[in-house]
Amino acid sequence: MAVRDDGAFTGSVSGGCVEGSVIGEAQAALADGKPRNLKFGVSNEDAWAVGLACGGTIEIHVAPVLAAQEQATIAALKQARDAKRAVILATDLASGQSHILFPDDPASGTLGAEARIQARRDQSGAVEADGKSWFLTVFNPPLDLAIIGAVHIAQPLARIAAVADYAIRVIDPRTSFATAERFPGVTLSHDWPDEALAAVPLTSRSAIVALTHDPKLDDPALAAALKSPAFYIGALGSRTTHAHRLDRLRSEGFSDADLARIHGPIGLDIGARSPAEIAVAILGEMTAQLRKGEKP
């Protein structure tokens, strides 16, 4: 939640009357330049009145953004976001001082290790590190999904994944398949999958699904994916098809541990039949892998 000195604000912390108190405290923080930690207790009886229907308590850190150093911090956060690099703002809850951490920096100590955990969870939160209480605000780059094969399942998958805030690209050298009419608003590549993935590599925020059933297209894409840090790799096909696929990739030197990263047959087992239902199953499995970090 951001509050201006005249009381104008954007965002929310509870959706209830707590906001009124927070705005007042924020204006006071801007006036005296001092951060403060607020804690509101909410009983079950008055939970609805303050907008915290689950009851419990809410703790809020209020920090003024005034000094040149803090303005520089905001500029650095924007620069990292523009570069699509994960970055975390670590705030000392006692002093209100903040500094930037990069989760991909292995030499950032105990706090850095906590930052990597929070970045992987894609969730901001309070942690204890180095004898202090910190709040780690996570700014992760956008998620992206590479779909190999502009087939019928790819159409609903592209739509629902976009709703889930993925940047979508469909890779298929068959120009009659990968068309703007079939995939409106989607980035299309008519390169061969290995070339397309070399030009725009997969990252730890990437998912890739191979949907063509054609080894000439799927296998090079899967080989590239297995060499990447992509958090999800999925391949369409029956158990028999997948077994043959694994044999081909094994002959290319991939280990069983490597091949275990491939989700195949693709998607959660929800009894999906239609292309749209299969797309839901795929996105569900992608989400489970992203949030739970394990194969369902």
C-alpha positions in Angstrom: 0.0 0.0 0.0 1.4 3.4 -1.0 0.3 6.6 0.8 1.0 10.2 -0.2 1.5 13.0 2.3 -1.9 14.4 1.5 -3.6 11.0 2.3 -4.1 9.8 -1.2 -3.3 6.1 -1.5 -3.3 3.1 -3.7 -3.5 -0.6 -2.7 -4.7 -2.1 0.5 -3.6 -4.0 3.6 -6.8 -5.5 4.9 -9.8 -4.2 3.0 -11.3 -2.8 6.2 -11.1 0.1 8.6 -7.4 -0.7 9.5 -6.6 1.3 6.4 -7.7 4.5 8.1 -5.2 4.0 10.9 -2.5 3.0 8.5 -3.0 6.1 6.4 -2.7 8.3 9.5 0.5 6.5 10.6 1.9 6.8 7.1 1.4 10.5 7.0 3.1 10.8 10.5 6.0 8.7 9.2 6.4 11.1 6.2 6.3 14.0 8.6 8.9 12.7 11.1 10.9 10.5 8.7 10.7 7.5 11.1 9.5 4.0 10.3 7.1 2.2 12.6 5.6 -1.2 13.1 1.9 -1.5 13.7 0.0 -4.5 15.1 -3.8 -4.8 15.1 -5.6 -7.5 17.0 -8.8 -8.8 15.6 -11.3 -10.8 17.6 -13.8 -13.1 15.9 -16.6 -10.8 17.1 -15.4 -7.7 15.3 -13.6 -9.4 12.4 -16.1 -8.4 9.8 -16.1 -4.8 10.9 -12.5 -4.3 10.1 -12.4 -6.5 7.0 -10.4 -9.4 8.5 -13.1 -12.1 8.4 -10.6 -14.8 9.4 -9.9 -13.1 12.7 -6.4 -13.1 14.2 -3.9 -10.2 13.9 -2.2 -8.2 11.3 1.2 -6.6 11.5 2.2 -3.7 9.2 5.5 -2.1 8.7 5.3 1.6 7.7 8.4 3.1 6.0 8.8 6.6 4.7 10.5 6.9 1.3 12.3 10.2 1.6 16.1 9.9 1.5 18.1 9.9 -1.7 19.3 6.4 -0.8 15.8 5.1 -0.7 15.0 6.8 -4.0 18.1 5.0 -5.4 16.8 1.7 -4.1 13.5 2.2 -6.0 15.5 3.0 -9.2 17.6 -0.2 -8.7 14.4 -2.2 -8.2 13.0 -0.8 -11.5 16.2 -1.5 -13.3 16.2 -5.2 -12.1 12.6 -5.5 -13.2 13.3 -4.1 -16.6 16.2 -6.6 -16.9 13.8 -9.4 -15.9 16.1 -10.3 -13.0 14.8 -11.5 -9.7 15.4 -9.1 -6.9 14.4 -8.8 -3.2 14.1 -5.8 -1.0 15.3 -6.7 2.5 13.9 -4.4 5.2 15.3 -4.5 8.8 12.0 -4.2 10.8 13.8 -2.7 13.8 15.5 0.2 12.0 13.5 0.4 8.8 16.7 0.3 6.7 16.4 -1.5 3.4 18.8 -2.9 0.9 18.7 -5.0 -2.2 19.5 -8.7 -2.5 19.7 -10.8 -5.7 18.6 -14.4 -5.2 21.1 -15.5 -7.9 24.0 -14.2 -5.8 25.4 -17.3 -4.0 27.7 -15.2 -1.7 25.0 -13.2 0.2 25.1 -15.1 3.6 22.2 -16.4 5.7 19.9 -13.6 4.6 20.7 -14.4 1.0 19.8 -18.0 1.6 16.4 -16.9 3.0 16.0 -14.6 0.0 16.5 -17.5 -2.4 13.9 -19.5 -0.5 11.3 -16.7 -0.7 12.1 -16.1 -4.4 11.6 -19.7 -5.2 8.3 -19.6 -3.3 7.4 -16.4 -5.1 6.1 -15.1 -1.8 7.1 -12.1 0.3 7.4 -12.6 4.0 9.1 -12.1 7.4 12.2 -14.1 8.2 14.8 -14.2 11.0 18.4 -14.0 9.9 21.7 -12.7 11.4 20.0 -12.0 14.7 17.5 -9.6 13.1 13.9 -9.6 11.9 13.6 -8.9 8.2 10.8 -8.5 5.8 11.7 -9.7 2.3 9.7 -8.2 -0.5 10.0 -10.4 -3.6 10.1 -8.9 -7.1 10.3 -11.9 -9.5 10.4 -11.5 -13.3 7.3 -12.6 -15.1 6.5 -16.3 -15.7 6.8 -17.5 -19.3 5.5 -20.5 -21.1 7.0 -22.0 -24.3 4.5 -24.2 -26.2 6.1 -26.5 -28.8 3.5 -27.2 -31.4 0.6 -25.0 -32.5 -1.8 -27.8 -32.1 -5.4 -27.7 -31.0 -4.6 -28.2 -27.3 -2.2 -25.2 -27.5 -5.0 -22.8 -28.3 -6.9 -23.0 -25.0 -3.6 -23.5 -23.1 -2.3 -20.2 -24.5 -5.5 -18.4 -23.4 -5.7 -19.8 -19.8 -2.0 -19.5 -19.2 -2.2 -15.8 -20.2 -5.0 -15.3 -17.7 -2.6 -16.8 -15.1 0.0 -14.1 -16.0 2.3 -16.1 -18.2 4.0 -14.6 -21.2 3.3 -17.1 -23.9 5.2 -18.0 -27.0 4.2 -20.7 -29.5 7.1 -22.4 -31.4 6.2 -24.3 -34.6 8.0 -24.2 -37.9 4.8 -25.2 -39.7 3.6 -21.8 -40.7 0.1 -23.0 -41.5 -0.3 -24.1 -37.8 1.3 -21.1 -36.0 -0.8 -18.3 -37.3 -2.1 -15.1 -35.8 -5.6 -16.1 -36.6 -5.3 -19.3 -34.5 -3.3 -17.6 -31.8 -4.3 -13.9 -31.5 -2.0 -11.8 -29.4 0.5 -14.6 -28.9 4.2 -14.4 -29.8 4.8 -16.9 -32.6 8.1 -18.4 -33.7 8.5 -20.4 -37.0 12.0 -21.4 -36.1 12.9 -25.0 -35.2 12.4 -25.5 -31.4 16.1 -25.9 -30.6 16.9 -22.7 -32.6 14.1 -20.7 -30.9 15.1 -21.9 -27.4 18.7 -21.0 -28.1 17.7 -17.5 -29.2 15.5 -16.9 -26.2 16.7 -19.3 -23.5 14.5 -20.8 -20.8 15.0 -19.6 -17.2 14.0 -20.7 -13.8 10.8 -18.8 -14.3 10.0 -20.8 -17.5 7.7 -23.7 -18.3 7.8 -25.6 -21.5 5.3 -28.1 -23.0 5.9 -30.3 -26.0 2.6 -31.0 -27.7 3.3 -32.1 -31.3 3.8 -35.9 -30.9 6.5 -35.5 -33.6 10.0 -36.5 -32.4 11.6 -34.1 -34.9 10.0 -31.2 -33.0 9.5 -32.5 -29.5 12.8 -34.2 -28.9 15.1 -31.2 -29.7 12.9 -29.0 -27.5 13.0 -31.4 -24.6 16.8 -31.8 -24.9 17.1 -28.0 -24.7 14.7 -27.8 -21.8 16.6 -30.5 -19.8 19.8 -28.4 -20.1 17.9 -25.4 -18.8 16.7 -24.4 -15.3 13.1 -24.4 -16.4 10.8 -25.2 -13.5 8.4 -27.3 -15.5 8.9 -29.6 -18.5 5.9 -31.5 -19.9 5.3 -33.7 -22.9 2.0 -34.9 -24.5 1.6 -38.5 -25.3 0.6 -41.9 -24.0 2.7 -43.9 -21.6 4.0 -46.0 -24.5 4.9 -42.9 -26.5 6.6 -41.4 -23.5 8.6 -44.5 -22.8 9.9 -44.4 -26.4 10.7 -40.7 -26.0 12.7 -41.4 -22.9 14.7 -44.1 -24.6 15.6 -41.6 -27.4 16.7 -39.0 -25.0 18.6 -41.5 -22.9 20.5 -42.5 -26.0 21.5 -38.8 -26.3 23.3 -39.0 -22.9 20.5 -37.8 -20.5 20.4 -39.7 -17.2 17.3 -41.1 -15.5 17.5 -38.2 -13.0 17.5 -35.8 -15.9 14.5 -37.5 -17.5 12.6 -37.6 -14.3 12.1 -33.8 -14.8 9.8 -34.5 -17.7 6.1 -34.7 -16.8 4.6 -37.3 -19.1 2.0 -38.2 -19.8 1.4 -34.5 -19.3 -1.1 -32.8 -16.9 -2.8 -33.7 -13.7 -4.9 -36.9 -13.8 -8.4 -35.3 -13.7 -10.0 -37.4 -16.5 -9.6 -34.6 -19.0 -10.9 -35.3 -22.5 -11.4 -32.1 -24.5 -8.6 -29.8 -25.5 -9.7 -27.2 -23.0 -9.9 -29.8 -20.2 -6.4 -31.1 -21.1 -5.1 -27.5 -21.0 -6.6 -27.0 -17.5 -4.8 -30.2 -16.4 -1.5 -29.0 -17.8 -1.8 -25.6 -16.1 -2.7 -27.3 -12.9 0.4 -29.4 -13.0 2.5 -26.4 -13.9 1.1 -24.6 -10.9 1.7 -27.5 -8.6 5.3 -27.7 -9.7 5.9 -24.0 -9.4 4.3 -23.6 -6.0 5.0 -27.0 -4.4 8.3 -27.7 -6.1 7.6 -31.4 -6.7 6.0 -33.6 -9.2 2.4 -34.3 -8.2 
